Amino acid sequence: MQKDIFQVMKEEYPSYDKLVYKYNFSEEDIKKYYESINLEIKHYKLNLEIIKQELNSFNYVLDMYNVKYEDVSSIISEIQGSAAIEGVHSSKKAIEKIINKKEDNKVQEIFNLVQAYKYIKLGKEINNKNIKELYDILMTDIDLKENALDGKYYRKEAVEISSSNQRVVAKGIDAKDIQKEMDILFSFVQSGKENDGLYEYIKAFIIHYMFVYIHPYYDGNGRMARLISQWSLFNENIEYTLPISEIIKYDKVNYYNAIQNTRESYVKNDLTYFLKYMLIASKKLMEVKLIAINYCYELMNKEIILSDSEVEYLIMILLNYKEDKFDHKKFNSLLKVTDSEKSKEGALKILNKLVDQKVLKAKIVKNTKLYELCDEIKNKELD
């Protein structure tokens, strides 16, 4: 018996392909669903009722996260994550030195991101001129070659958009339409929540997606989208930093899938897909980071101190293997995120140290050493 499309959309909100090929809904069924709901919110399309289903749990975790993570710590994590997405890796200590002006031997991309975050905290209006200033900061002393900007504010030619595996999946909008779409985005940014009823974090996610969709540059669109979404929050006097770059760093495939599902939805750019993903992924990452930091405090009371790298290993394991066992090969595949894949001996050395530090436990199964999180972490609840 075929399920009711209204129930399926309420429970799952599956992609257009799944609606057709998994659930066998007809074009008429899908059209009927979309005609029954109001998707128009300030020029953009989203199912607000579906989004509200995710908001309560998101807000609950966000409140705890903002208490635990200081502003500067969150910004450092975001800078590290944003750079890692682009293949540039740095330690948190090195980034902190740049922020505190104690590092002369700088990696240019990291230095530029630090200056960019300082810029978006100045309270400037998000408009053509200031976005161009931000872009210039981000690209300072970076050799863009054929990707150098050729317009006053934005590109003049076509640009392709690649997925997580560098496969071309779409194109940015026509260059002649960029200014029109940016003007709509600026209007949306300036609209207060009393006018449209949208929560600031939802608006930040919308800004992020629309900037990626418009793709106004040949290079740097992702970094700019992440910066501008955070800029919009700073301008709303929200000092805390959402872990947007960290979400993408740890979950790149699903992030790009959410963009693709939004782009290829039955009604073009149904933002419900992207917003639902970002709320769920943000909540999961914040929960994991809270569990990790709380457990680190417990270990400190036992005089066990984890390094920044070891904390990141814990976060990656919590995200991927909270309830499951894994071997050194699976662990090594996680290290691709931080560009720090190890030899078998190197991976085992890290894992065995985490066992000694009471983060993991291990046992031999059919001649293979399997690891899993210790029970104290598995059973840990947010408090």
N, C-alpha and C positions, 0 to 999 in steps of 0.2 A: 504493500500500500504506500503510495507516494505521500511524503510529508507535505504539510501546508507551508507555502513559501513564507508566510508571515511569521510562523513559528521558527523556521530555519533561520531567517534573517535576524530575529530577536536573539536566538541562542548563539549563532555562530557568525553571522554576516560574512558568508563565504564569498570568494572572488567570483567574478562573472563566469569564468571557465568552470568552476566547481558547480555553480548553479545549473549550468547547461549539461555538463558531462558527468558529474557525480550524482546530482539530484534529478536530472532529466526534466528541469523546468523549461517550458517553452518561452519564446520571446514574448508571447502574450501574457504569460504568468508574471514574468519579470517586469514588463511594462505596467501591469496592473498594480504591482507592489509599489513601484516608484511613483505612480500617479496618486497613490493613497497617502503619501507623506509629503511634508513640506521640507525641502532640502535647501531652500535659498536662505542664506545668512550673509548679509552684507556682500553680495556678489559671488559668494562661494557656496559650494554644495556640501552639506553634511547632515547626517541624521542625529540630531541633538539628543534624542531620547536614548539611542544606543550608546552614545558617548557618556551620558549621565550615569549609565549603569556601571561604568568603570571608575567614575570620579571619586566616590566615597572612599574606596579602599586606597586609591592613589593619594588622596589628601591625607589619610590617616598615616601612611608611611612617610609621606613628604614632611609632615610636621615633625616626626621623630628624626628624620634624616637631617633636617635643617638645624636641629638642636645639637646633633653630634658632630656635624661637619662644618667647621668654620669656613667663612667666605674664601679666605686665601687658599686654604687646603683644597676646596672644591675647584677653584680656578686653576690651580696647579694640575689637578687631575684632568681637567678639561683640556688644558694646553697639551699635556702629555698625550691624551687620547686623540686630539685633533691632528697632532703631528704624526702619530703612529698610523692613522688612517692613510696618510699621504706617504708612508714609508720612511718617515724620519723619527728616530727613536732617541729618547733622552731620559735620564733619571729625574725623579722629583727633586732631588737635592740640587741638581744642576739648574733646573728651572727656577727653583727658589733663589739661587744665587743671582740669576739674571734679574729676577724681580727686585731683589735687594741691592742691585748694582754692584755685586761683588764678583762678577764673572766677566773676564775680558775675552777669553777664548770661546766665543759664542758660536753656536750653530745658527746660521742666519734665519732659517725657517722658524726655529724656536724663539729667537730674539724678536722676530716680527710678530709672532702670536702674542708674546708678552706685551709688546707695545700696543697691539690691537685691542687687547682686553683693557688696558689702561684708557684707551680712547673711548671705548663704548661705555665706560663708567663716568664720562664727563657730563652726561645728561643732554647731549645734543640731539636735535630733531633728526629722525630718520628720513632723509630726502636724497635727491640726486647728488647734490654737492657733497654732503657728508658721507654718503656711501662711497663715493669716489675717493674721498680722503682716506677712509678706512681701507679700501682696496689698495691704494698706493702704499699705505703702511705695511699691509700684509705682503706686498710684493717687492718691498725695498731690497735692492741689490740681488734680486732673483732674476736669472737670465731666462726670460720667457720665450726667447727666439721667435718662432712663427706664431706663438700664442699671445704675443704682446697686444695690448688693447689698441684698437684702431679708431674708436669713436670717442667723442667727448666724454661720455659717461659709460657707454656700453659698446658691445661688439657691433660690427657692421655686416658681418658675414654669418653663414650657417655654422652650427656646431653640433657634434654628435655626443650622445650621452652613453656611457658604458656602464655595465653591471659590475658586480663584485669580482667576476672572473674576466673583466676587461672585454666582454662581448658587447658590441654596439646594440643597444636596445631601443633607442629613441633619438630624436633630435630636439634641441632647444627650439623655442618658438621662433618664428620668422623675425629677423632683425628689425624689420619695419614695425613690428607690433610690440617690441620690448617696452618702449616708453609708455604706451597706453596701459599695458599690464602692470608696469611699475607704479603708475599713477593710481591705479585701483588698489594696489598693495599699500601705498602710502596712505590712502584714504582709510583703508582698513586698520592700519597701524594706529592712526590718530584717533579712531573712534573709541570712545570710552565704553567700559563694560555696561554702564547704565543705559547705553543706547542699543546694544545688541545682545546683552545677556550672556556674553561669552567670558568664561573664566580666563584669567591672564595666561595661564600655562597652555590652555587650549589655543589661544591666539598665537602664542609663541610657536607652537607646533605647526599651525597653519602657515605662519610667515615662513618657517623653515621649508615646508613642502613647496609653497608657491615660488620661492626663490629658486629652488632646485628645478622646478618645472619650467620657469622662464629661462633659466640658464643664461644670464646676461653677459657672461664672459666666456672666453675660450679656455681659461684655466682658473682654478680657485673658487669655483661656484660652491662646492661643498663646504669649504672652510668659511666662506662668506655667509652661507645659509646658517651655519651653526653660530657664528658671531652675531648676526642680525637678530636671530631669534632670542639670544641672550640679551642683546641690546634692548629689545622691546621690554624685557622684564626689568632690567635696570631702570628704564625710563618710567616704569610703574612703581618705582621705589621698592622693588623686590631685590634684596641684596644677595639672595642665595642663588647659587649656580646649579642649573639642572645638568645632570650627567649625560647630555645628548651625545657628545663625542665618544664617551665611554660605552654607551649603548651600541653605537655603530661599530666601534673597535671590537667589541666582544661578540657582536651578533650581526655582522655585515650582510650575510645572505638574506636573513629575514627582513632586515631594514630595506634592502633593495627590492625584495618581493613586495613589501608594503607599498613602496613607491609605484612599482609596476601595476599592482592591483588597483591602485587609485587612478593611475593614468589610463588603464584599460577597462575601467568600470563601465557598466551599462550606460549611465549618464557620465559623461567625461569628467574626470577629476572629482569623483565622489570621495571627499576627504575623510569620510567615516573609516575607511580602511587604514589610512595612514595614522589617524588620530587614535584609533583603538589600539593599533600596534604600539605606538609610542607610549601610551598610558600604561599598557600591560608590561612592556619591556622596561620602562622607567621604574615602575613599582618593583619589579623583580630584582633589578640591579640595586636599587636602594635598600631593599630587604637584605640582599646578600651582603652588601657593604656594611650594613648595621650589624648583622650577625658576626661578620669577620672582625669588626672593630671591638665589639663587646667581648668576643672570645680572646682577642689580643690583650685586652685589659685583664682578663682572668689569668692568662698566661704570665703577664707581668707580675702579678701577685705571687706567682710561683718562681719568679726570677728567670722566666723564659722570654726572651725578646726576639720577635720576628723582624727581619729586615723589610724594607719596602718591597723588594722583589718577592720575598716569601709571603707577604700579605697579598700581593697580586696573584701568586700561585693559588693561595687559598680561595680568593675570589673566583678565579677561573674554574677551580674544581667545584666550588659551590654552585656555580652557574650550570655546569655540565654534568657533574657526577655526584649530586648531593645524596642520592640514595643508591648509587650504583658502584660496582667495583671497576677498576681500570688498571691497565698495565703501563709500562714505561712508554710504549709506542703511542698509546692514546694520550698520555700526558704530553708527550713531545709534540703531538699535533696541535695541542692547545698553545704551545709556545710560539707557534707561527704568528699569533696575534702580537706578540712583543718582539718578533724578529730575533728570538733567542733559542732556536732549536739546538738541542744538544746531541752529543753522541749517546749511545746506549749507556755508557759508563757515567756520562755527565747527568743524564736524566735520573738514573738510579741513585746517584749521589744526592741529588736534590730531594728525591722522594724519601730516601732513607733518613735524611736529616729531619724531614717533616715528621717522620715516625718518631724519632728521638725527641722532637719538640712537642709531642702529644697532639699533633694536628691530624695525622693519619695513623692507621693501623694496617698491618700487612700479613698475608699468609700465602704459602705456596699451594697452588692448585694445578695439578697435572704439569709439573715442572715449570710453571710460570708464576712469578711473584705478582700477586694482585694486591692493590691498595684500595682503601676506602677511608672516608672521613671517620674520625673517632666518634663514638656515640654521643659524647658531650656536645659536639657541634651539630650532629644530625638532629638531636632532640631540642636544640636551642630555639626558643621562641622570641619574638620581638617583645621588649618590655619598655 
